[in-house]
Amino acid sequence: MTTLHKPINAALFTAPDSLQQIKQLLKQKDTELREKFDPQSSVSGLIKEKSDFIDLILTGCWQYFLGKYAHHLCLIAVGGYGRRELFPYSDIDIVVILPAEDTDSHHQALANFFTFLWDIGLKPGQSVRTITQCVDAAVSDQTIMTSLMENRLITGDSSLHEALLTQITPDKIWPSSEFFAAKMEEQRLRYAKFHDTAYNLEPNIKEGPGGLRDRQVISWVFKRHYNASSIRELTHYGFLPESEYMELVAALEVLWRIRYALHLLTHRAEDRLIFDYQRDLAQQFGFSTDDQQRNEDVEQFMQFYFKTVQGLERLNEMLLQLFNERFVCGESAGAATPINDKFIAINGYIEVVDETVFERHPLALLEIFLLLEQYPSFKGVRATTIRLIRKSLHLINDDFRQDKAANRLFIEAFRQPRGITDQLRRMNRYGVLAAYIPCFANIVARMQYDLFHIYTVDEHTLFVIRNLRRFALDKHSDELPFCNTIFLQIAKPELLYLAGLFHDIAKGRKGDHSAVGEELARTFCSQHELSSHDTNLVAWLVRNHLIMSMTAQRKDISDPEIIHQFAQTVGSIEYLNHLYLLTVADIRATNPELWNAWKDALLKELYSATHNALRIGLQSPLTTTDRVSENKKEAEQELIKLGISQADIANAWQHVSDDYFLRYSADEIAWHTIAIASSSETDLPLVLLRPQTQRGSAEVFVYTQNEEAIFSLSTATLDQLGLTILDARIMTTLDNYVLNSFLVLEQSGEAINELFREIHICTALRNNLRYHQVKEHKNIHRQSRQAQHFPIPTSVEFLTDPLNNQTIMELVTTDHAGLLSKIGRIFIKQGISLHSAKISTIGSRAEDMFYITDTQLQPITDTAKQRQIREEILKALTAKKSANHKSMR
């Protein structure tokens, strides 16, 4: 024990500045422990030293403030403090045990005791109970029972402590079988909060799957049954061999070191490994060199963390299964049911018939997972067999991978009607998937340090396959019924799953991951003797898995030429069906928050238009003239039904070009026409809002006389109101009026669903357009906390759009308040006419496409002019961030 500068005794508490002296002692100890901390060394001594020091403080306070009651009551530590595991900012949980016959006389003394603890900054988690009250609380709440199990006497009447221990034994309350069941349900609910995965990019090292809580669950249920003093006894009772016990201890030490560093870094009890701290921790733990590429240090540190929790997760699974057999099933666990010559079932878990099975029949390493798919009554793999699988991974060598029987087993696993996702997860957890597909090993626990992906690459891949599987199941048909309908047309679902397995398999390698992945997929399919057609389909899907989302979000899919080009790339309805399902599954597995009604509607629209183009044939595509005529006719019929005369329709349409009828749908044209026909000059600027459109977003429509600043004012206003702009269509009539539409969602990704909100948006935009300014208000468009860790270099590129005789300006930058308004003002200054914009924001990354010409409606092809525009934008976007929040005029 470290020698303190001042002894903790009665004299210390009688001093006039006792409060300050004890606060100083606590501060000195914290400083001392901070200086001792080394991220490369065990912290087990430090967390015990902190616990023992708090024992001294509490004992001294107890003796002084309780006085004559000090030996009549009892003070115990519970929870992590009871285990002597105090991290720098851990909770200090204590319970005062009262004698049953006297519960009043000591109240003031206890009040003074607790007040002093708070005054010196300990902020304890405290409770005061009799033994009977403790037992009653424990009976009704297993979390209280759990906390009391980890009790430790600090000071006071030891007989009270001993009496409590006799009342909370398994023979009196919470027998081990019931306690085990309660802990399993608690773990199930806890896992669900983290989407049943440990591989979130901002994981919780305490509560997440594979985290410290998993180790504690092992300890709690083991202790409840055996009254064990430490998990070291797991080896004594035959639950773990020495090697796995050492693996458990090593993993625990890693998480302890990370948690200790995290507390010191944040100055609070922080258990989330959020982006704000990952780089500092990576450097502390030695994952930093001068020549590393940006983010490589963080990615290596997080991979180190994920592989640690992967091991803990596996040990947790094995031990809890063994506990279930021993504590719950008892004697019935020994009954074995033969499955075949290699496997038996014990208590619903598959077990090898003997320890030589995999040596004699290496293909059984794949067969076991196929059996789990074919027999859904099996709960999983028995712990002893999990251990044997891990020991036998070396058998999955090149000869094994080239074995056609092994190839057939693997493909057969993808053809089963159930269990595919669960068994792929199990294969990944046990190391079989990476052993059988070596290139998969490269993505195991690999972090993608960006705001698009919230899971590791391997976990994202398995989520993609899970999403594809859900399209096949009736019980999930209410989620995305359109996908379930299309899935019925998939002749060989296994090809879709294989494309999902390989779509990101080349992440982290040099080169285009889609192109590299295509070659890996082609090699795999050839080895597994898929037909030429099937191989080409899987390889094509891997190579093109991003093309549909890129086309939908970055091109004008109302343009028949764009649809024709996309249809030519896809080539057939079969390929389109597969690509659409893979695209939806991929986006939803990247980050659940990225999926919204807008993306859903946009992809459906692209699918339907492409399906129609492929159906009528690429040799006779729908022409622009056909599309204009079709939209006009459909809109006119709808308007006549609504009582609008043909004369009013003709008057409203007389100054609009064919481009208008091409870029708007019939229902949008009808809506605009009604508004324009019923308005007069005094009503302008006309601002309308439809809360729900065919594309799943709200549409804000502006009709007014053309002025240069309309786009800039409109986007500044919508941004200030906290709306996300998804798409902007800018039209100017022949008599110089604008027909501008903005498709928007709330920043949360939800639709606008309150009438007062609609009115407020329209009123604010109309006033700002009328008075030509955006009044200074607090901008409610907020950048996420994570965004600051992913600065995106600004790039401006110019592309030709020969179909529309325009120039496409592609802007990639960090999204921020007022971005579009700035671009609009630059266009005015540079004499640029904006015709439409495709706005795409993924996380904090803005990828915007602006379709522009000069004032004579000619494309901007002069390289000097392009350079001037680029420099102006770069200058504006690299200005101080504070400028983003100023009033925009």
Secondary structure, 3 states (H helix, E strand, C coil): CCCCCCCCCHHHHHCCCHHHHHHHHHHHHHHHHHHHCCCCCCCHHHHHHHHHHHHHHHHHHHHHHHHHHCCCCEEEECHHHHCCCCCCCCCCEEEEEECCCCCCCCHHHHHHHHHHHHHCCCCCEEEEEEHHHHHHHHHHCHHHHHHHHCCEEEEECHHHHHHHHHHCCCCCCCCHHHHHHHHHHHHHHHHHHCCCCCCECCCECCCCCCCHHHHHHHHHHHHHHHCCCCCCHHHHCCCCCHHHHHHHHHHHHHHHHHHHHHHHHHCCCCCECCHHHHHHHHHHCCCCCCCCCCCHHHHHHHHHHHHHHHHHHHHHHHHHHHHHHHHHHHHHHHCEEECCCCEEEECCEEEECCCCHHHHCCCHHHHHHHHHHHCCCCCEECHHHHHHHHHCHHHCCHHHHHCHHHHHHHHHHHCCCCCHHHHHHHHHHHCHHHHHCHHHHCCCCCCCCCCCCCECHHHHHHHHHHHHHHCCCHHHCCCCHHHHHHHCCCCCHHHHHHHHHHCCCCCCCCCCHHHHHHHHHHHHHHHCCCCHHHHHHHHHHHHCCCHHHHHHHHCCCCCHHHHHHHHHHHCCHHHHHHHHHHHHHHHHHHCHHHCCHHHHHHHHHHHHHHHHHHHHCCCCCCCHHHHHHHHHHHHHHHHHHCCCCHHHHHHHHCCCCHHHHHHCCHHHHHHHHHHHHCCCHHHCCEEEEECCCCCCCEEEEEEEECCCCHHHHHHHHHHHCCEEEEEEEEEECCCCEEEEEEEEEECCCCCCCCHHHHHHHHHHHHHHHHHCCCCCCCCCCCCCHHHHHCCCCCEEEEEEECCCCEEEEEEEEECCCCHHHHHHHHHHHCCEEEEEEEEEEECCEEEEEEEEEECCCCCCCCHHHHHHHHHHHHHHHCCCHHHHHCCCC
